[in-house]
Amino acid sequence: MSSFKFNTESTRPLPDATQMRIAIVTTEWNCEITDRLVESAVRTLRDNGVDASNITIEYVPGSFELIFGAAQLVSAKRHDAVIAIGCVIRGETPHFDYICQGTTQGLASLNAQAEIPVVYGVLTVNNIEQALDRLGGKAGDKGAEFALTAIKMVAYSCQFKKKL
């Protein structure tokens, strides 16, 4: 997801999400941000018809561990999509670059190979203010965006499964 404000008011109708099963894997690190992203994602899923019993939330220590967490949820074959939510805030060392690059590559690879969509929901920001701006502030509500992306990608994925 980019840093511009996502258009959550699409001219296309949102797919029916009432039967969708969505897993969220999120980090314990920077939980003051990630917990709020998860809350927003869950609220958006529920507002769009996903039953609470069809939403699974799992926790991993940090963003790099999202790759393994998401892979485990994919391999469980109990969900229609996985949303990986994390937040990496730049520090004074190159650690930020390594974690962002590794996490992005790992989740991208998993998304390309998985039988279900894996939504990239990792904020990579320079400071806490930028992260807070993405919790419903001037940079949008990224948690809601991640959820809407999952709904759309499940519907997109299903159209190919019905043709087989």
C-alpha positions as CSV (number, residue, x, y, z in Angstrom):
1,M,0.0,0.0,0.0
2,S,1.4,3.4,-0.8
3,S,1.5,6.5,1.3
4,F,-1.2,8.4,-0.6
5,K,-4.8,8.3,0.8
6,F,-6.5,5.2,-0.6
7,N,-9.9,5.7,-2.2
8,T,-12.1,3.6,-0.1
9,E,-15.2,4.9,-1.9
10,S,-14.7,3.0,-5.2
11,T,-17.2,3.3,-8.0
12,R,-17.2,-0.5,-8.2
13,P,-19.4,-2.4,-5.7
14,L,-17.6,-4.2,-3.0
15,P,-17.9,-8.0,-3.3
16,D,-20.1,-10.0,-1.0
17,A,-17.9,-10.9,2.0
18,T,-20.5,-12.7,4.1
19,Q,-18.9,-16.1,3.6
20,M,-15.3,-15.0,3.6
21,R,-12.8,-16.3,6.2
22,I,-10.0,-13.9,6.8
23,A,-6.9,-14.4,8.9
24,I,-4.8,-11.5,10.3
25,V,-1.3,-12.1,11.5
26,T,0.2,-9.1,13.4
27,T,3.2,-8.1,15.3
28,E,3.7,-7.6,19.1
29,W,6.4,-5.1,18.2
30,N,5.1,-1.5,17.9
31,C,1.7,-2.8,19.2
32,E,0.6,0.7,19.9
33,I,0.3,1.0,16.1
34,T,-0.4,-2.5,15.0
35,D,-3.2,-3.1,17.5
36,R,-5.0,-0.1,16.1
37,L,-4.5,-1.3,12.6
38,V,-6.0,-4.7,13.5
39,E,-8.9,-3.0,15.2
40,S,-9.6,-1.0,12.1
41,A,-9.2,-4.0,9.8
42,V,-11.6,-6.1,11.9
43,R,-14.1,-3.3,12.1
44,T,-14.0,-2.9,8.3
45,L,-14.3,-6.6,7.7
46,R,-17.3,-6.8,10.1
47,D,-18.9,-3.7,8.5
48,N,-18.7,-5.4,5.2
49,G,-20.3,-8.6,6.2
50,V,-17.5,-10.9,7.5
51,D,-18.8,-12.8,10.5
52,A,-16.7,-12.4,13.7
53,S,-16.3,-16.1,13.9
54,N,-14.7,-16.1,10.4
55,I,-11.9,-13.7,11.5
56,T,-8.8,-15.2,13.0
57,I,-6.1,-13.0,14.7
58,E,-2.6,-14.4,15.4
59,Y,0.5,-12.7,16.9
60,V,4.2,-13.0,16.1
61,P,7.0,-11.0,17.7
62,G,8.1,-8.7,14.9
63,S,7.6,-7.9,11.2
64,F,10.2,-10.3,9.9
65,E,8.3,-13.1,11.6
66,L,5.2,-12.2,9.7
67,I,6.5,-14.2,6.8
68,F,6.5,-17.5,8.8
69,G,3.2,-16.5,10.5
70,A,1.5,-15.8,7.2
71,A,2.9,-19.0,5.7
72,Q,1.5,-21.1,8.5
73,L,-2.0,-19.6,8.1
74,V,-1.8,-20.2,4.4
75,S,-0.8,-23.8,4.8
76,A,-3.6,-24.4,7.4
77,K,-6.1,-24.0,4.5
78,R,-8.8,-22.6,6.7
79,H,-8.9,-19.0,5.3
80,D,-9.6,-17.2,2.1
81,A,-7.0,-14.6,2.7
82,V,-4.3,-13.6,5.1
83,I,-3.5,-10.0,6.1
84,A,0.0,-9.4,7.5
85,I,0.1,-6.3,9.7
86,G,3.2,-4.8,11.1
87,C,5.0,-1.5,11.6
88,V,8.7,-0.8,11.2
89,I,9.9,2.6,12.3
90,R,13.3,3.9,11.1
91,G,16.0,4.0,13.7
92,E,19.7,5.0,13.7
93,T,21.0,1.7,12.3
94,P,20.5,-0.1,8.9
95,H,18.3,-2.6,10.8
96,F,15.3,-0.8,9.3
97,D,16.4,-1.4,5.8
98,Y,17.1,-5.1,6.3
99,I,13.9,-5.8,8.1
100,C,11.8,-3.9,5.5
101,Q,13.5,-5.5,2.6
102,G,13.4,-9.0,4.0
103,T,9.8,-8.7,5.1
104,T,8.6,-7.2,1.8
105,Q,10.4,-9.9,-0.3
106,G,9.2,-12.7,1.9
107,L,5.6,-11.6,1.9
108,A,5.7,-10.9,-1.8
109,S,7.1,-14.3,-2.6
110,L,4.5,-16.0,-0.4
111,N,1.7,-14.0,-2.0
112,A,2.9,-15.0,-5.5
113,Q,3.1,-18.7,-4.5
114,A,0.2,-19.1,-2.2
115,E,-3.2,-20.4,-3.2
116,I,-4.9,-17.5,-1.3
117,P,-4.1,-13.8,-1.3
118,V,-1.6,-12.5,1.3
119,V,-2.2,-8.8,1.8
120,Y,0.9,-6.7,2.7
121,G,-0.1,-4.5,5.6
122,V,3.3,-3.4,6.9
123,L,3.8,0.3,7.6
124,T,7.4,1.4,6.9
125,V,7.8,4.9,8.3
126,N,10.4,7.3,9.4
127,N,8.9,8.2,12.7
128,I,5.9,7.5,15.0
129,E,4.0,10.6,13.7
130,Q,3.9,9.1,10.2
131,A,2.6,5.8,11.7
132,L,-0.1,7.7,13.6
133,D,-1.1,9.6,10.5
134,R,-1.9,6.2,8.9
135,L,-4.4,5.3,11.7
136,G,-7.2,7.4,10.3
137,G,-5.3,10.7,10.0
138,K,-4.2,12.7,7.0
139,A,-2.6,9.6,5.4
140,G,-5.8,7.6,5.6
141,D,-6.9,4.5,7.5
142,K,-4.5,1.8,6.5
143,G,-6.2,-0.9,8.6
144,A,-9.4,-0.4,6.7
145,E,-7.5,-0.4,3.4
146,F,-5.9,-3.7,4.2
147,A,-9.3,-5.2,5.0
148,L,-10.9,-3.9,1.8
149,T,-8.0,-5.2,-0.2
150,A,-8.4,-8.6,1.3
151,I,-12.1,-8.7,0.4
152,K,-11.4,-7.6,-3.1
153,M,-8.6,-10.1,-3.6
154,V,-10.7,-13.0,-2.2
155,A,-13.4,-12.2,-4.8
156,Y,-10.7,-11.9,-7.5
157,S,-9.2,-15.2,-6.5
158,C,-12.6,-17.0,-6.4
159,Q,-13.4,-16.1,-10.0
160,F,-10.5,-18.3,-11.1
161,K,-11.3,-21.2,-8.8
162,K,-14.9,-21.4,-10.3
163,K,-13.5,-21.7,-13.8
164,L,-11.4,-24.8,-13.0
